[in-house]
């Protein structure tokens, strides 16, 4: 598990939520979509880190 990777993924998730919210407020569908995409990427990154943790536990 890389704490740095988890921090980056969390930051990307927060950034995506803010961008999505700004898109909602301003009525900009592109910002809203990009925000959702960043959130999805962050979720994938978290899943990868979880899989790494599970593999490491299984090996230990």
N, CA, C and O atoms as a CHARMM CRD file, in Angstrom:
* protein
*
  240
    1    1 UNK  N      0.84900  -1.18300   0.00000 PROA 1      0.00000
    2    1 UNK  CA     0.00000   0.00000   0.00000 PROA 1      0.00000
    3    1 UNK  C      0.88300   1.22900   0.00000 PROA 1      0.00000
    4    1 UNK  O      1.83000   1.34000   0.77800 PROA 1      0.00000
    5    2 UNK  N      0.56100   2.12400  -0.86500 PROA 2      0.00000
    6    2 UNK  CA     1.29800   3.37500  -0.92900 PROA 2      0.00000
    7    2 UNK  C      0.39700   4.50300  -0.42500 PROA 2      0.00000
    8    2 UNK  O     -0.60600   4.85000  -1.04800 PROA 2      0.00000
    9    3 UNK  N      0.77800   5.04900   0.69500 PROA 3      0.00000
   10    3 UNK  CA    -0.02200   6.13100   1.27500 PROA 3      0.00000
   11    3 UNK  C     -0.05200   7.33600   0.33000 PROA 3      0.00000
   12    3 UNK  O     -1.04500   8.06000   0.25800 PROA 3      0.00000
   13    4 UNK  N      1.05800   7.53800  -0.39500 PROA 4      0.00000
   14    4 UNK  CA     1.10100   8.65900  -1.33400 PROA 4      0.00000
   15    4 UNK  C      0.06400   8.49700  -2.44100 PROA 4      0.00000
   16    4 UNK  O     -0.59300   9.45900  -2.83900 PROA 4      0.00000
   17    5 UNK  N     -0.07400   7.25400  -2.93500 PROA 5      0.00000
   18    5 UNK  CA    -1.05400   6.98600  -3.99000 PROA 5      0.00000
   19    5 UNK  C     -2.47400   7.19000  -3.47900 PROA 5      0.00000
   20    5 UNK  O     -3.33200   7.70400  -4.19600 PROA 5      0.00000
   21    6 UNK  N     -2.71500   6.78900  -2.24600 PROA 6      0.00000
   22    6 UNK  CA    -4.04900   6.98300  -1.66000 PROA 6      0.00000
   23    6 UNK  C     -4.35000   8.47100  -1.48000 PROA 6      0.00000
   24    6 UNK  O     -5.47100   8.91500  -1.72800 PROA 6      0.00000
   25    7 UNK  N     -3.34500   9.23900  -1.04600 PROA 7      0.00000
   26    7 UNK  CA    -3.52700  10.68300  -0.87100 PROA 7      0.00000
   27    7 UNK  C     -3.81800  11.33800  -2.21400 PROA 7      0.00000
   28    7 UNK  O     -4.69700  12.19400  -2.31300 PROA 7      0.00000
   29    8 UNK  N     -3.08300  10.93900  -3.24800 PROA 8      0.00000
   30    8 UNK  CA    -3.32000  11.50000  -4.58500 PROA 8      0.00000
   31    8 UNK  C     -4.72800  11.17100  -5.07700 PROA 8      0.00000
   32    8 UNK  O     -5.40600  12.02400  -5.64900 PROA 8      0.00000
   33    9 UNK  N     -5.16100   9.93700  -4.85400 PROA 9      0.00000
   34    9 UNK  CA    -6.50100   9.53000  -5.28300 PROA 9      0.00000
   35    9 UNK  C     -7.57100  10.31100  -4.52400 PROA 9      0.00000
   36    9 UNK  O     -8.57400  10.72300  -5.10600 PROA 9      0.00000
   37   10 UNK  N     -7.35700  10.51100  -3.23800 PROA 10     0.00000
   38   10 UNK  CA    -8.31300  11.27900  -2.44200 PROA 10     0.00000
   39   10 UNK  C     -8.36000  12.72700  -2.91700 PROA 10     0.00000
   40   10 UNK  O     -9.43400  13.32100  -3.01500 PROA 10     0.00000
   41   11 UNK  N     -7.20300  13.28600  -3.20700 PROA 11     0.00000
   42   11 UNK  CA    -7.15700  14.64900  -3.73100 PROA 11     0.00000
   43   11 UNK  C     -7.87800  14.76700  -5.06600 PROA 11     0.00000
   44   11 UNK  O     -8.58500  15.74300  -5.31600 PROA 11     0.00000
   45   12 UNK  N     -7.69300  13.76600  -5.92300 PROA 12     0.00000
   46   12 UNK  CA    -8.36800  13.76700  -7.22200 PROA 12     0.00000
   47   12 UNK  C     -9.87400  13.67000  -7.03700 PROA 12     0.00000
   48   12 UNK  O    -10.63500  14.30900  -7.76500 PROA 12     0.00000
   49   13 UNK  N    -10.30800  12.87400  -6.06600 PROA 13     0.00000
   50   13 UNK  CA   -11.73500  12.73500  -5.78600 PROA 13     0.00000
   51   13 UNK  C    -12.32000  14.06900  -5.32900 PROA 13     0.00000
   52   13 UNK  O    -13.37900  14.48400  -5.80100 PROA 13     0.00000
   53   14 UNK  N    -11.63300  14.73000  -4.41800 PROA 14     0.00000
   54   14 UNK  CA   -12.10000  16.03000  -3.92500 PROA 14     0.00000
   55   14 UNK  C    -12.13000  17.04500  -5.05200 PROA 14     0.00000
   56   14 UNK  O    -13.09400  17.79700  -5.19500 PROA 14     0.00000
   57   15 UNK  N    -11.07400  17.06500  -5.85300 PROA 15     0.00000
   58   15 UNK  CA   -11.01500  17.97500  -7.00200 PROA 15     0.00000
   59   15 UNK  C    -12.17900  17.72700  -7.95100 PROA 15     0.00000
   60   15 UNK  O    -12.79000  18.66800  -8.46000 PROA 15     0.00000
   61   16 UNK  N    -12.48000  16.46000  -8.18200 PROA 16     0.00000
   62   16 UNK  CA   -13.60000  16.11200  -9.06600 PROA 16     0.00000
   63   16 UNK  C    -14.93200  16.55900  -8.50600 PROA 16     0.00000
   64   16 UNK  O    -15.78600  17.04400  -9.24800 PROA 16     0.00000
   65   17 UNK  N    -15.12300  16.40000  -7.19700 PROA 17     0.00000
   66   17 UNK  CA   -16.37500  16.83200  -6.57500 PROA 17     0.00000
   67   17 UNK  C    -16.54800  18.34300  -6.68500 PROA 17     0.00000
   68   17 UNK  O    -17.63900  18.83400  -6.97600 PROA 17     0.00000
   69   18 UNK  N    -15.46000  19.07300  -6.45000 PROA 18     0.00000
   70   18 UNK  CA   -15.51700  20.53400  -6.55900 PROA 18     0.00000
   71   18 UNK  C    -15.82000  20.94100  -7.99700 PROA 18     0.00000
   72   18 UNK  O    -16.66100  21.80700  -8.23600 PROA 18     0.00000
   73   19 UNK  N    -15.13600  20.31800  -8.95100 PROA 19     0.00000
   74   19 UNK  CA   -15.35300  20.65600 -10.35700 PROA 19     0.00000
   75   19 UNK  C    -16.78300  20.33300 -10.77600 PROA 19     0.00000
   76   19 UNK  O    -17.40100  21.10000 -11.51400 PROA 19     0.00000
   77   20 UNK  N    -17.30800  19.21400 -10.31600 PROA 20     0.00000
   78   20 UNK  CA   -18.69000  18.85600 -10.63900 PROA 20     0.00000
   79   20 UNK  C    -19.65300  19.89000 -10.04600 PROA 20     0.00000
   80   20 UNK  O    -20.61400  20.29600 -10.69900 PROA 20     0.00000
   81   21 UNK  N    -19.39000  20.30800  -8.81200 PROA 21     0.00000
   82   21 UNK  CA   -20.25100  21.29200  -8.16600 PROA 21     0.00000
   83   21 UNK  C    -20.20700  22.63700  -8.89900 PROA 21     0.00000
   84   21 UNK  O    -21.23700  23.28500  -9.08400 PROA 21     0.00000
   85   22 UNK  N    -19.01200  23.04500  -9.31000 PROA 22     0.00000
   86   22 UNK  CA   -18.87200  24.28700 -10.07000 PROA 22     0.00000
   87   22 UNK  C    -19.63600  24.17800 -11.38400 PROA 22     0.00000
   88   22 UNK  O    -20.29300  25.13100 -11.80300 PROA 22     0.00000
   89   23 UNK  N    -19.55200  23.03100 -12.02700 PROA 23     0.00000
   90   23 UNK  CA   -20.29200  22.81700 -13.26800 PROA 23     0.00000
   91   23 UNK  C    -21.78800  22.92400 -13.06000 PROA 23     0.00000
   92   23 UNK  O    -22.50600  23.45700 -13.90700 PROA 23     0.00000
   93   24 UNK  N    -22.26400  22.40800 -11.91700 PROA 24     0.00000
   94   24 UNK  CA   -23.69500  22.51000 -11.60400 PROA 24     0.00000
   95   24 UNK  C    -24.09200  23.96200 -11.39800 PROA 24     0.00000
   96   24 UNK  O    -25.11200  24.41600 -11.91800 PROA 24     0.00000
   97   25 UNK  N    -23.27700  24.69200 -10.63100 PROA 25     0.00000
   98   25 UNK  CA   -23.59300  26.08000 -10.30300 PROA 25     0.00000
   99   25 UNK  C    -23.56400  26.96500 -11.54300 PROA 25     0.00000
  100   25 UNK  O    -24.44000  27.80600 -11.74200 PROA 25     0.00000
  101   26 UNK  N    -22.53800  26.76300 -12.37700 PROA 26     0.00000
  102   26 UNK  CA   -22.38800  27.61700 -13.55700 PROA 26     0.00000
  103   26 UNK  C    -23.19000  27.12400 -14.75400 PROA 26     0.00000
  104   26 UNK  O    -23.33600  27.83700 -15.74600 PROA 26     0.00000
  105   27 UNK  N    -23.70600  25.91400 -14.66000 PROA 27     0.00000
  106   27 UNK  CA   -24.45600  25.34900 -15.77600 PROA 27     0.00000
  107   27 UNK  C    -23.56800  24.84600 -16.89500 PROA 27     0.00000
  108   27 UNK  O    -24.00600  24.72300 -18.03900 PROA 27     0.00000
  109   28 UNK  N    -22.30100  24.55300 -16.56200 PROA 28     0.00000
  110   28 UNK  CA   -21.34800  24.08500 -17.56000 PROA 28     0.00000
  111   28 UNK  C    -21.30700  22.55500 -17.53100 PROA 28     0.00000
  112   28 UNK  O    -20.72100  21.97400 -16.61700 PROA 28     0.00000
  113   29 UNK  N    -21.91100  21.90600 -18.50400 PROA 29     0.00000
  114   29 UNK  CA   -21.94900  20.43600 -18.50000 PROA 29     0.00000
  115   29 UNK  C    -20.56800  19.80000 -18.67300 PROA 29     0.00000
  116   29 UNK  O    -20.34200  18.68300 -18.20700 PROA 29     0.00000
  117   30 UNK  N    -19.64700  20.49300 -19.33400 PROA 30     0.00000
  118   30 UNK  CA   -18.30400  19.93300 -19.52100 PROA 30     0.00000
  119   30 UNK  C    -17.57300  19.83500 -18.18100 PROA 30     0.00000
  120   30 UNK  O    -16.94800  18.81500 -17.89000 PROA 30     0.00000
  121   31 UNK  N    -17.64800  20.88900 -17.36500 PROA 31     0.00000
  122   31 UNK  CA   -17.01800  20.83900 -16.04500 PROA 31     0.00000
  123   31 UNK  C    -17.65400  19.74600 -15.18800 PROA 31     0.00000
  124   31 UNK  O    -16.96100  19.02400 -14.47300 PROA 31     0.00000
  125   32 UNK  N    -18.95500  19.63600 -15.26700 PROA 32     0.00000
  126   32 UNK  CA   -19.67000  18.61900 -14.49300 PROA 32     0.00000
  127   32 UNK  C    -19.20100  17.22200 -14.90000 PROA 32     0.00000
  128   32 UNK  O    -18.93400  16.38100 -14.04100 PROA 32     0.00000
  129   33 UNK  N    -19.10300  16.97600 -16.19500 PROA 33     0.00000
  130   33 UNK  CA   -18.67600  15.67000 -16.70400 PROA 33     0.00000
  131   33 UNK  C    -17.22300  15.38000 -16.33200 PROA 33     0.00000
  132   33 UNK  O    -16.89400  14.26100 -15.93800 PROA 33     0.00000
  133   34 UNK  N    -16.35600  16.38300 -16.45500 PROA 34     0.00000
  134   34 UNK  CA   -14.94800  16.18700 -16.10300 PROA 34     0.00000
  135   34 UNK  C    -14.80000  15.90300 -14.61400 PROA 34     0.00000
  136   34 UNK  O    -13.95700  15.10200 -14.21200 PROA 34     0.00000
  137   35 UNK  N    -15.60900  16.55100 -13.80900 PROA 35     0.00000
  138   35 UNK  CA   -15.58300  16.29900 -12.36900 PROA 35     0.00000
  139   35 UNK  C    -15.98300  14.87400 -12.05100 PROA 35     0.00000
  140   35 UNK  O    -15.35100  14.21800 -11.22300 PROA 35     0.00000
  141   36 UNK  N    -17.02000  14.39600 -12.69900 PROA 36     0.00000
  142   36 UNK  CA   -17.45400  13.01200 -12.48300 PROA 36     0.00000
  143   36 UNK  C    -16.37700  12.02400 -12.94900 PROA 36     0.00000
  144   36 UNK  O    -16.16000  10.98700 -12.32300 PROA 36     0.00000
  145   37 UNK  N    -15.71100  12.35900 -14.04900 PROA 37     0.00000
  146   37 UNK  CA   -14.65500  11.49400 -14.57100 PROA 37     0.00000
  147   37 UNK  C    -13.49600  11.39900 -13.57500 PROA 37     0.00000
  148   37 UNK  O    -12.96100  10.31400 -13.34700 PROA 37     0.00000
  149   38 UNK  N    -13.11100  12.52700 -12.98500 PROA 38     0.00000
  150   38 UNK  CA   -12.03200  12.51700 -11.99700 PROA 38     0.00000
  151   38 UNK  C    -12.41300  11.67000 -10.78100 PROA 38     0.00000
  152   38 UNK  O    -11.57800  10.96200 -10.21900 PROA 38     0.00000
  153   39 UNK  N    -13.67000  11.75200 -10.38800 PROA 39     0.00000
  154   39 UNK  CA   -14.12500  10.95100  -9.25000 PROA 39     0.00000
  155   39 UNK  C    -14.05100   9.45900  -9.58100 PROA 39     0.00000
  156   39 UNK  O    -13.66600   8.64800  -8.73900 PROA 39     0.00000
  157   40 UNK  N    -14.41900   9.11100 -10.79800 PROA 40     0.00000
  158   40 UNK  CA   -14.35800   7.71000 -11.22000 PROA 40     0.00000
  159   40 UNK  C    -12.90800   7.22100 -11.25800 PROA 40     0.00000
  160   40 UNK  O    -12.61800   6.09800 -10.84700 PROA 40     0.00000
  161   41 UNK  N    -12.01000   8.05900 -11.74600 PROA 41     0.00000
  162   41 UNK  CA   -10.59200   7.69300 -11.78000 PROA 41     0.00000
  163   41 UNK  C    -10.06300   7.47700 -10.36500 PROA 41     0.00000
  164   41 UNK  O     -9.30100   6.54300 -10.11700 PROA 41     0.00000
  165   42 UNK  N    -10.46500   8.33800  -9.44800 PROA 42     0.00000
  166   42 UNK  CA   -10.01800   8.20400  -8.06200 PROA 42     0.00000
  167   42 UNK  C    -10.53300   6.90200  -7.46100 PROA 42     0.00000
  168   42 UNK  O     -9.81800   6.23500  -6.71300 PROA 42     0.00000
  169   43 UNK  N    -11.75300   6.54500  -7.78300 PROA 43     0.00000
  170   43 UNK  CA   -12.32400   5.30300  -7.26300 PROA 43     0.00000
  171   43 UNK  C    -11.53600   4.09700  -7.78400 PROA 43     0.00000
  172   43 UNK  O    -11.28600   3.14900  -7.04000 PROA 43     0.00000
  173   44 UNK  N    -11.14900   4.13300  -9.05300 PROA 44     0.00000
  174   44 UNK  CA   -10.34600   3.05000  -9.62700 PROA 44     0.00000
  175   44 UNK  C     -8.98800   2.97400  -8.92400 PROA 44     0.00000
  176   44 UNK  O     -8.50500   1.88900  -8.60200 PROA 44     0.00000
  177   45 UNK  N     -8.38700   4.12800  -8.69300 PROA 45     0.00000
  178   45 UNK  CA    -7.08700   4.14800  -8.02900 PROA 45     0.00000
  179   45 UNK  C     -7.18300   3.56700  -6.61300 PROA 45     0.00000
  180   45 UNK  O     -6.29700   2.82800  -6.18200 PROA 45     0.00000
  181   46 UNK  N     -8.25000   3.89800  -5.89900 PROA 46     0.00000
  182   46 UNK  CA    -8.45500   3.33300  -4.56500 PROA 46     0.00000
  183   46 UNK  C     -8.64300   1.81600  -4.65100 PROA 46     0.00000
  184   46 UNK  O     -8.12700   1.07500  -3.81500 PROA 46     0.00000
  185   47 UNK  N     -9.37300   1.36600  -5.64800 PROA 47     0.00000
  186   47 UNK  CA    -9.59200  -0.07600  -5.81900 PROA 47     0.00000
  187   47 UNK  C     -8.28500  -0.80400  -6.08600 PROA 47     0.00000
  188   47 UNK  O     -8.06500  -1.89900  -5.56700 PROA 47     0.00000
  189   48 UNK  N     -7.42600  -0.21100  -6.88200 PROA 48     0.00000
  190   48 UNK  CA    -6.12000  -0.80500  -7.17100 PROA 48     0.00000
  191   48 UNK  C     -5.30700  -0.92700  -5.88500 PROA 48     0.00000
  192   48 UNK  O     -4.68200  -1.95700  -5.63300 PROA 48     0.00000
  193   49 UNK  N     -5.31700   0.12300  -5.07800 PROA 49     0.00000
  194   49 UNK  CA    -4.58200   0.08100  -3.81700 PROA 49     0.00000
  195   49 UNK  C     -5.16200  -0.98700  -2.88500 PROA 49     0.00000
  196   49 UNK  O     -4.41700  -1.67200  -2.18300 PROA 49     0.00000
  197   50 UNK  N     -6.47900  -1.12600  -2.87900 PROA 50     0.00000
  198   50 UNK  CA    -7.10700  -2.16500  -2.06100 PROA 50     0.00000
  199   50 UNK  C     -6.69000  -3.55300  -2.52500 PROA 50     0.00000
  200   50 UNK  O     -6.42300  -4.43100  -1.70500 PROA 50     0.00000
  201   51 UNK  N     -6.63300  -3.75300  -3.83900 PROA 51     0.00000
  202   51 UNK  CA    -6.20100  -5.04800  -4.37300 PROA 51     0.00000
  203   51 UNK  C     -4.75100  -5.33400  -3.98800 PROA 51     0.00000
  204   51 UNK  O     -4.41500  -6.46400  -3.63400 PROA 51     0.00000
  205   52 UNK  N     -3.89600  -4.32100  -4.05400 PROA 52     0.00000
  206   52 UNK  CA    -2.51200  -4.48700  -3.65200 PROA 52     0.00000
  207   52 UNK  C     -2.43400  -4.92200  -2.18700 PROA 52     0.00000
  208   52 UNK  O     -1.67000  -5.82200  -1.83900 PROA 52     0.00000
  209   53 UNK  N     -3.23000  -4.27300  -1.33700 PROA 53     0.00000
  210   53 UNK  CA    -3.25000  -4.62800   0.08200 PROA 53     0.00000
  211   53 UNK  C     -3.70200  -6.07500   0.27800 PROA 53     0.00000
  212   53 UNK  O     -3.11500  -6.81000   1.07300 PROA 53     0.00000
  213   54 UNK  N     -4.73300  -6.47800  -0.43900 PROA 54     0.00000
  214   54 UNK  CA    -5.24200  -7.84300  -0.29500 PROA 54     0.00000
  215   54 UNK  C     -4.23200  -8.88500  -0.77200 PROA 54     0.00000
  216   54 UNK  O     -4.09400  -9.94700  -0.16600 PROA 54     0.00000
  217   55 UNK  N     -3.54300  -8.58000  -1.83900 PROA 55     0.00000
  218   55 UNK  CA    -2.50800  -9.50800  -2.33800 PROA 55     0.00000
  219   55 UNK  C     -1.36400  -9.60700  -1.33600 PROA 55     0.00000
  220   55 UNK  O     -0.86000 -10.69700  -1.06700 PROA 55     0.00000
  221   56 UNK  N     -0.95900  -8.47100  -0.78800 PROA 56     0.00000
  222   56 UNK  CA     0.11200  -8.47600   0.18900 PROA 56     0.00000
  223   56 UNK  C     -0.28800  -9.28500   1.42500 PROA 56     0.00000
  224   56 UNK  O      0.51600 -10.05600   1.95000 PROA 56     0.00000
  225   57 UNK  N     -1.52100  -9.11300   1.88700 PROA 57     0.00000
  226   57 UNK  CA    -1.99900  -9.87400   3.05000 PROA 57     0.00000
  227   57 UNK  C     -2.01400 -11.36600   2.75000 PROA 57     0.00000
  228   57 UNK  O     -1.66400 -12.17800   3.60600 PROA 57     0.00000
  229   58 UNK  N     -2.41800 -11.72700   1.53500 PROA 58     0.00000
  230   58 UNK  CA    -2.49200 -13.14300   1.16800 PROA 58     0.00000
  231   58 UNK  C     -1.09700 -13.76200   1.11500 PROA 58     0.00000
  232   58 UNK  O     -0.92000 -14.92600   1.47400 PROA 58     0.00000
  233   59 UNK  N     -0.12300 -13.00100   0.67600 PROA 59     0.00000
  234   59 UNK  CA     1.25100 -13.49600   0.58600 PROA 59     0.00000
  235   59 UNK  C      1.86500 -13.62400   1.98200 PROA 59     0.00000
  236   59 UNK  O      2.60300 -14.56900   2.25800 PROA 59     0.00000
  237   60 UNK  N      1.56100 -12.68500   2.83900 PROA 60     0.00000
  238   60 UNK  CA     2.10000 -12.71000   4.21300 PROA 60     0.00000
  239   60 UNK  C      1.39000 -13.76400   4.98100 PROA 60     0.00000
  240   60 UNK  O      1.67600 -13.96700   6.16100 PROA 60     0.00000
